[in-house]
C-alpha cells in the first residue's frame, strides 16, 4: 500500500489556488499543512471537529440533504472547512477572496 504525500498535495493546492491549505484526517489530525497556525500532527480544535462530526444532524435539522463545507470569518482571514467522510481540507483565505471560487455550490 503506497503512502500519500500530503505535503505535495498541499503544495499543489497552494500553487493552483493561491491559498494556504491543510489536510486533516476524520479525527482532526493534521496530515499536511501550509497554514502556520496548524502544524503537522496537531489536532483541529475540538469545537470545530464537533461541528464537522455533527454535520449530518445539522443538515437534518435544516432540512438539507448534506453539508459539505462551512466558513468562519475571522478578523484577518476566512477559514473554509470542506470535508468528506475521511478527510478535511482547511483553506486560509484573505477576506477579499470570493468564497464561490472555493465553494462552487454557492456560485
C-alpha positions as YAML, in Angstrom:
chain: A
units: angstrom
residues:
- id: 1
  name: UNK
  ca: [0.00, 0.00, 0.00]
- id: 2
  name: UNK
  ca: [1.53, 3.33, -1.05]
- id: 3
  name: UNK
  ca: [1.88, 6.30, 1.28]
- id: 4
  name: UNK
  ca: [0.07, 9.52, 0.31]
- id: 5
  name: UNK
  ca: [2.31, 12.59, 0.21]
- id: 6
  name: UNK
  ca: [0.01, 15.21, 1.74]
- id: 7
  name: UNK
  ca: [2.73, 17.89, 1.69]
- id: 8
  name: UNK
  ca: [2.94, 17.51, -2.10]
- id: 9
  name: UNK
  ca: [-0.85, 17.82, -2.42]
- id: 10
  name: UNK
  ca: [-0.82, 20.92, -0.20]
- id: 11
  name: UNK
  ca: [1.97, 22.48, -2.30]
- id: 12
  name: UNK
  ca: [-0.07, 21.85, -5.46]
- id: 13
  name: UNK
  ca: [-3.17, 23.44, -3.86]
- id: 14
  name: UNK
  ca: [-1.07, 26.47, -2.87]
- id: 15
  name: UNK
  ca: [0.12, 26.77, -6.47]
- id: 16
  name: UNK
  ca: [-3.30, 26.22, -8.09]
- id: 17
  name: UNK
  ca: [-5.50, 28.17, -5.67]
- id: 18
  name: UNK
  ca: [-3.02, 30.65, -4.20]
- id: 19
  name: UNK
  ca: [-4.27, 29.73, -0.74]
- id: 20
  name: UNK
  ca: [-2.72, 28.33, 2.39]
- id: 21
  name: UNK
  ca: [-4.25, 24.89, 2.99]
- id: 22
  name: UNK
  ca: [-4.10, 21.98, 5.39]
- id: 23
  name: UNK
  ca: [-5.41, 18.42, 5.17]
- id: 24
  name: UNK
  ca: [-6.58, 16.53, 8.24]
- id: 25
  name: UNK
  ca: [-7.98, 13.05, 8.72]
- id: 26
  name: UNK
  ca: [-11.52, 12.46, 10.04]
- id: 27
  name: UNK
  ca: [-10.17, 12.56, 13.60]
- id: 28
  name: UNK
  ca: [-8.85, 16.09, 13.05]
- id: 29
  name: UNK
  ca: [-5.14, 15.24, 12.99]
- id: 30
  name: UNK
  ca: [-3.27, 17.48, 10.54]
- id: 31
  name: UNK
  ca: [-1.59, 15.31, 7.87]
- id: 32
  name: UNK
  ca: [-0.06, 18.12, 5.80]
- id: 33
  name: UNK
  ca: [-0.18, 21.90, 6.01]
- id: 34
  name: UNK
  ca: [0.92, 25.29, 4.71]
- id: 35
  name: UNK
  ca: [-1.05, 27.08, 7.46]
- id: 36
  name: UNK
  ca: [1.37, 28.20, 10.18]
- id: 37
  name: UNK
  ca: [-1.29, 28.01, 12.92]
- id: 38
  name: UNK
  ca: [-1.94, 24.34, 12.13]
- id: 39
  name: UNK
  ca: [1.26, 22.33, 12.33]
- id: 40
  name: UNK
  ca: [1.51, 18.73, 11.13]
- id: 41
  name: UNK
  ca: [0.37, 16.30, 13.83]
- id: 42
  name: UNK
  ca: [-1.65, 18.98, 15.64]
- id: 43
  name: UNK
  ca: [-5.39, 18.42, 16.15]
- id: 44
  name: UNK
  ca: [-8.11, 20.73, 14.84]
- id: 45
  name: UNK
  ca: [-9.86, 22.49, 17.75]
- id: 46
  name: UNK
  ca: [-12.47, 20.18, 19.31]
- id: 47
  name: UNK
  ca: [-15.44, 22.55, 18.80]
- id: 48
  name: UNK
  ca: [-14.75, 22.75, 15.07]
- id: 49
  name: UNK
  ca: [-14.26, 18.99, 14.84]
- id: 50
  name: UNK
  ca: [-17.55, 18.52, 16.69]
- id: 51
  name: UNK
  ca: [-19.34, 20.75, 14.18]
- id: 52
  name: UNK
  ca: [-17.91, 18.67, 11.32]
- id: 53
  name: UNK
  ca: [-18.81, 15.41, 13.09]
- id: 54
  name: UNK
  ca: [-22.38, 16.61, 13.63]
- id: 55
  name: UNK
  ca: [-22.87, 17.93, 10.10]
- id: 56
  name: UNK
  ca: [-25.38, 15.18, 9.22]
- id: 57
  name: UNK
  ca: [-27.56, 16.03, 12.21]
- id: 58
  name: UNK
  ca: [-27.26, 19.76, 11.47]
- id: 59
  name: UNK
  ca: [-28.27, 19.11, 7.84]
- id: 60
  name: UNK
  ca: [-31.31, 17.15, 9.04]
- id: 61
  name: UNK
  ca: [-32.35, 19.98, 11.37]
- id: 62
  name: UNK
  ca: [-32.11, 22.44, 8.47]
- id: 63
  name: UNK
  ca: [-33.93, 20.06, 6.08]
- id: 64
  name: UNK
  ca: [-30.83, 19.71, 3.92]
- id: 65
  name: UNK
  ca: [-29.51, 16.57, 2.27]
- id: 66
  name: UNK
  ca: [-25.89, 17.21, 3.20]
- id: 67
  name: UNK
  ca: [-23.40, 19.81, 4.42]
- id: 68
  name: UNK
  ca: [-20.05, 19.66, 2.62]
- id: 69
  name: UNK
  ca: [-18.32, 22.74, 4.00]
- id: 70
  name: UNK
  ca: [-18.57, 25.79, 6.19]
- id: 71
  name: UNK
  ca: [-16.66, 29.04, 6.51]
- id: 72
  name: UNK
  ca: [-15.52, 31.03, 9.52]
- id: 73
  name: UNK
  ca: [-14.83, 34.72, 9.08]
- id: 74
  name: UNK
  ca: [-12.09, 35.87, 11.44]
- id: 75
  name: UNK
  ca: [-10.52, 39.27, 11.96]
- id: 76
  name: UNK
  ca: [-7.98, 38.97, 9.14]
- id: 77
  name: UNK
  ca: [-8.91, 35.80, 7.20]
- id: 78
  name: UNK
  ca: [-11.66, 33.41, 6.24]
- id: 79
  name: UNK
  ca: [-11.18, 29.77, 7.15]
- id: 80
  name: UNK
  ca: [-13.01, 27.35, 4.88]
- id: 81
  name: UNK
  ca: [-13.53, 23.78, 6.11]
- id: 82
  name: UNK
  ca: [-14.51, 21.29, 3.37]
- id: 83
  name: UNK
  ca: [-14.94, 17.69, 4.38]
- id: 84
  name: UNK
  ca: [-15.72, 14.17, 3.26]
- id: 85
  name: UNK
  ca: [-16.04, 11.01, 5.34]
- id: 86
  name: UNK
  ca: [-12.26, 10.53, 5.57]
- id: 87
  name: UNK
  ca: [-10.58, 13.92, 5.06]
- id: 88
  name: UNK
  ca: [-10.94, 17.57, 6.00]
- id: 89
  name: UNK
  ca: [-9.50, 20.35, 3.82]
- id: 90
  name: UNK
  ca: [-8.87, 23.64, 5.60]
- id: 91
  name: UNK
  ca: [-8.22, 26.72, 3.47]
- id: 92
  name: UNK
  ca: [-7.00, 30.01, 4.93]
- id: 93
  name: UNK
  ca: [-8.18, 32.78, 2.65]
- id: 94
  name: UNK
  ca: [-7.86, 36.55, 2.56]
- id: 95
  name: UNK
  ca: [-11.11, 38.35, 3.39]
- id: 96
  name: UNK
  ca: [-11.23, 39.76, -0.15]
- id: 97
  name: UNK
  ca: [-11.27, 36.29, -1.76]
- id: 98
  name: UNK
  ca: [-14.54, 35.28, -3.40]
- id: 99
  name: UNK
  ca: [-15.62, 32.17, -1.47]
- id: 100
  name: UNK
  ca: [-17.58, 30.96, -4.52]
- id: 101
  name: UNK
  ca: [-14.19, 30.13, -6.08]
- id: 102
  name: UNK
  ca: [-13.66, 27.59, -3.31]
- id: 103
  name: UNK
  ca: [-17.29, 26.57, -2.82]
- id: 104
  name: UNK
  ca: [-18.71, 26.04, -6.34]
- id: 105
  name: UNK
  ca: [-22.13, 25.17, -4.93]
- id: 106
  name: UNK
  ca: [-22.68, 28.83, -3.91]
- id: 107
  name: UNK
  ca: [-21.74, 30.33, -7.26]
...
